Amino acid sequence: MRHGDVSYVDADGRPVDPESVMLTATGRKQVAAAREMLSEIPLDRILCSGLPRTQETASIMATNRGIEIENDERLREIRGGRLSQVSPENREAAFVYGLETAGNAGAAFAGGEEFQVFGDRIISAFEEKLFEDGWQRMLLVAHDVVNRMILSHICGAGLSGLATFEQDMACINVIDVDIIEGQLERTLIKALNVTAYNTSKSGMYQTSFEQVFKTLFDY
C-alpha cells in the first residue's frame, strides 16, 4: 500500500523536506479505513521504507497485531532534483509528467535519481523479501513510484509502464506470488489502487502528481 496523505508545504506555503513529513489528519483517517478493510487478513510481516510517513502508516496498520515493523531504506521513494534547478517553465513537465520518459536511456526524475538506478534498487529489495522464509502474507507500506515500479515489473512493462499505474494516497494493491522450490513461478495482480476511504473514486480526478504540484506551486 501507499502511505496516507501528507503535506509537502508548511502553514505558510513553503516547501518542506519530503524526508521528514508526517501524515495529516486526513492521512490518518485514510489509513484507518485501510486498516479496517484488511482487518480480517492475517499478516505475518509489515515492512516499510523507514521514512516517517511510511513508519506512521505502518504503525496504524499494525494496531493490535503484535507485529514488529521492519524498515528497508532501499524502498525509499525516487529522489527528484532541487526545485531551484528546474526552470519554472519546465517544472510541470518534469514533476507531473516525468514518469512518461522513464523508459528512455539515461532518463532521471526531475533532474534527480536515474530511473534505471531507482528500478534496480526497488526490484532487488522486493525480490529479496519475496524469497525470505517464514511468511505467507506481508504488508509493504511504501511510496507512489515505488509501488508503480513493483507493479510494472510484475506485469513485464518495466520502466516504460510507470506512468500507467496510478497510486492514490493510502491505496491498497494485492499481489499473489507462487514460489515453488525456490523459483518464482508466477505473479498475479489481484487488486490495484483500492482506496478504502473512497472505493468509487468519487471526485478523485487529479493524479497524485498533479495534486502535489498544485500544492507546491498554487498554494
HULIN-V794820 format. One record per residue. N is the residue number from 1. PHI is phi in degrees with one decimal (NA if undefined). OMEGA is omega as a letter, one per 30 degrees, with the letter a starting at -180 (none if undefined). BURIAL is b if it has 24 or more other ideal C-beta (glycine too) atoms within 12 Angstrom, else e. Layout:
[[N | PHI | OMEGA | BURIAL] [N | PHI | OMEGA | BURIAL]]
//
This chain:
[[1 | NA | l | b] [2 | -94.1 | l | b] [3 | -63.0 | l | b] [4 | -75.8 | a | b] [5 | -57.9 | l | b] [6 | -134.3 | l | b] [7 | -121.4 | a | b] [8 | -94.9 | l | b] [9 | -131.0 | l | e] [10 | -87.4 | a | e] [11 | -62.2 | l | e] [12 | -97.4 | l | e] [13 | 84.0 | l | e] [14 | -90.8 | l | e] [15 | -59.1 | l | b] [16 | -116.3 | a | e] [17 | -65.5 | a | e] [18 | -64.3 | l | b] [19 | -69.7 | a | e] [20 | -113.4 | a | e] [21 | -66.7 | l | b] [22 | -110.9 | l | b] [23 | -67.6 | l | b] [24 | -82.3 | l | e] [25 | -59.3 | l | e] [26 | -61.5 | l | e] [27 | -61.1 | l | b] [28 | -66.3 | l | b] [29 | -67.7 | l | e] [30 | -60.6 | a | b] [31 | -68.8 | l | b] [32 | -61.2 | l | b] [33 | -65.6 | l | b] [34 | -64.7 | l | b] [35 | -59.8 | l | b] [36 | -63.5 | a | e] [37 | -62.2 | a | b] [38 | -99.1 | a | b] [39 | -61.5 | a | e] [40 | -96.5 | l | e] [41 | -92.4 | l | e] [42 | -70.3 | l | e] [43 | -119.9 | l | b] [44 | -98.9 | a | e] [45 | -142.4 | l | b] [46 | -130.3 | a | b] [47 | -123.2 | l | b] [48 | -141.7 | a | b] [49 | -81.6 | a | b] [50 | 92.9 | l | b] [51 | -73.3 | a | b] [52 | -52.5 | a | b] [53 | -68.9 | l | b] [54 | -83.1 | l | b] [55 | -64.2 | l | b] [56 | -65.7 | l | b] [57 | -61.7 | a | b] [58 | -61.8 | l | b] [59 | -63.0 | l | b] [60 | -65.2 | a | b] [61 | -66.1 | a | b] [62 | -85.4 | a | b] [63 | -51.5 | l | e] [64 | 65.9 | l | e] [65 | -102.4 | l | e] [66 | 66.6 | a | e] [67 | -111.2 | l | e] [68 | -79.7 | a | e] [69 | -77.9 | l | b] [70 | -102.3 | l | b] [71 | -111.6 | l | b] [72 | -138.2 | a | b] [73 | -66.2 | l | e] [74 | -64.9 | a | b] [75 | -94.4 | l | b] [76 | -69.6 | a | b] [77 | -64.4 | l | b] [78 | -59.5 | a | b] [79 | -101.7 | l | e] [80 | -85.3 | l | b] [81 | -78.4 | l | e] [82 | -70.5 | l | e] [83 | -56.1 | a | b] [84 | -65.4 | a | e] [85 | -90.4 | l | e] [86 | -111.4 | a | b] [87 | -63.1 | a | e] [88 | -51.7 | a | e] [89 | -72.5 | a | e] [90 | -107.0 | a | e] [91 | -65.9 | a | b] [92 | -63.4 | l | e] [93 | -61.8 | a | e] [94 | -73.2 | a | b] [95 | -94.5 | a | b] [96 | -90.7 | a | b] [97 | -115.8 | a | e] [98 | -62.6 | a | b] [99 | -68.9 | a | b] [100 | -66.8 | l | e] [101 | -105.2 | a | e] [102 | -59.2 | a | b] [103 | -80.2 | a | e] [104 | -75.4 | l | e] [105 | -58.9 | l | e] [106 | 76.1 | a | e] [107 | -65.4 | l | b] [108 | -129.8 | a | b] [109 | -82.9 | l | b] [110 | 49.4 | l | b] [111 | 75.6 | a | e] [112 | -109.8 | a | b] [113 | -67.2 | l | b] [114 | -70.1 | a | b] [115 | -60.7 | a | b] [116 | -64.9 | l | b] [117 | -63.9 | l | e] [118 | -59.7 | a | b] [119 | -58.8 | a | b] [120 | -62.1 | a | e] [121 | -70.2 | a | b] [122 | -69.3 | a | b] [123 | -67.9 | l | b] [124 | -60.5 | a | e] [125 | -66.3 | a | b] [126 | -61.5 | a | b] [127 | -69.8 | l | e] [128 | -61.1 | l | e] [129 | -65.8 | a | b] [130 | -58.1 | a | b] [131 | -91.0 | l | e] [132 | -72.7 | a | e] [133 | -80.9 | l | e] [134 | 92.8 | l | e] [135 | -147.4 | l | e] [136 | -121.4 | a | e] [137 | -132.1 | a | e] [138 | -120.1 | l | b] [139 | -102.2 | l | b] [140 | -105.9 | l | b] [141 | -102.3 | a | b] [142 | -135.7 | a | b] [143 | -126.7 | a | b] [144 | -51.7 | a | b] [145 | -74.0 | l | b] [146 | -60.4 | l | b] [147 | -63.6 | l | b] [148 | -58.5 | a | b] [149 | -62.3 | l | b] [150 | -63.4 | a | b] [151 | -63.8 | a | b] [152 | -68.0 | l | b] [153 | -63.9 | a | b] [154 | -61.7 | a | b] [155 | -87.4 | l | e] [156 | 86.3 | a | e] [157 | -86.2 | l | e] [158 | 60.8 | a | b] [159 | -62.1 | a | b] [160 | -66.6 | a | b] [161 | -95.3 | a | b] [162 | -56.4 | a | b] [163 | -67.0 | a | b] [164 | -79.1 | a | e] [165 | -92.6 | l | b] [166 | -68.3 | l | b] [167 | -132.3 | l | b] [168 | -75.5 | a | b] [169 | -57.1 | l | b] [170 | 59.8 | l | b] [171 | -75.1 | l | b] [172 | -114.3 | l | b] [173 | -120.9 | l | b] [174 | -121.2 | a | b] [175 | -119.9 | l | b] [176 | -102.8 | a | e] [177 | -129.5 | l | b] [178 | -108.9 | l | e] [179 | -116.1 | a | e] [180 | -121.9 | l | e] [181 | 51.0 | l | e] [182 | 77.5 | a | e] [183 | -117.5 | l | e] [184 | -79.6 | a | e] [185 | -87.1 | a | e] [186 | -162.8 | l | e] [187 | -132.0 | a | b] [188 | -129.2 | l | e] [189 | -92.9 | a | b] [190 | -99.8 | l | e] [191 | -152.6 | a | e] [192 | -141.4 | l | b] [193 | 53.2 | l | b] [194 | -84.2 | l | b] [195 | -106.8 | a | b] [196 | -61.0 | a | b] [197 | -81.5 | l | b] [198 | -160.5 | a | e] [199 | -68.0 | a | e] [200 | -88.1 | a | e] [201 | 61.6 | a | e] [202 | -61.1 | l | e] [203 | 78.8 | a | e] [204 | -93.8 | a | e] [205 | -97.7 | l | e] [206 | -91.9 | l | e] [207 | -72.0 | l | b] [208 | -62.8 | l | b] [209 | -70.3 | l | b] [210 | -63.3 | a | e] [211 | -63.8 | a | b] [212 | -65.1 | a | b] [213 | -61.9 | l | b] [214 | -64.0 | l | e] [215 | -63.3 | a | b] [216 | -72.9 | a | b] [217 | -115.1 | l | e] [218 | -123.4 | a | e] [219 | -61.2 | none | e]]
//
